[in-house]
């Protein structure tokens, strides 16, 4: 079954005030996150000149989020998600201010920046499940697919705007200003969360014997008995392991392969987000009519092929184009897989199942970044990333041709 589509429904979620507020605050704060991300990768690479250290920085920013992911899912199903998000966004702003102060005061130990990045990961682990689950409180079920797609679109639009702005800020003001920009970006996010009005949320799981461990087991059992959700999580994990590490490894290509300045580094880092943003209208329109298995069957193999194209590109601007195609493929797969879970999960387990999904993503990315970063030091970044692209495309074609993705269409 495919979802019905009509031109008037293409932006259906935007007809709801709460969702418009949420989206506007999200794109500002997420843009700031990308400004900080490229600055932090730049700082670590500048202090160490090592792909292994850059990979380690990626691991320590995301591994704590894996550890705390189920905590965030448990909290997100028991307490008001809006209040949770106000507190976590405020905490992220404070951490960004500390980053800015550290660089301004001349702290030059990479371990210090990696440790503070780990604290960011802890907060992310608590925030992300509630963030994803909160979307279901802002729109009715009939608009959920559109809302999830637009939410993915805003993230990728931020992924385009943030690094581009970050490259300019980094070139003009240095890392301290980049971190400060991120801190300020959380102000509008907190403001719009305060303006959003949703019915008071009662705990959807509970009882005197309910705790994080029993609820986590319940979520795992639910996933194990629902083939569509299980396949979506597995697919996301493969993509995170092989495809998404390029987010952190772009700095190595900028410095060691193309040898460009901070502004062009920002453009390179922004290319994938720009491709995703440009592809969003296609996903919203055609994606609303096509089956979810067909969308993944298109986006996933292209992801791997474009990644290989980036790795072997002899020219900087050709690499920018290849990364834009990576981003275009990413939004097709990411928004579709997220939608599969949102539509197939029960409300009582929504945040916890989304936590499992996000934990898989967050575990795969740093592991892949660490492996590819270490390989880049040994065999060169082109071979490391190109090999990952080939493997990603081969697995995608094997799964799609065997029909394993058909379960994504289940309701």
RARAPE-V308557 format. One record per helix or strand. SS is the DSSP state (hx for helix, st for strand). FROM is the first residue (numbers start at 1). TO is the last residue. Records with the same first field share a line. If there is no record, write none. Layout:
# RARAPE-V308557
SS->FROM-TO, FROM-TO
This chain:
# RARAPE-V308557
hx->7-9, 12-15, 17-48, 51-78, 81-104, 110-138, 141-172, 175-195, 212-224, 227-242, 246-257, 262-289, 292-312, 316-344, 347-379, 381-401, 404-409
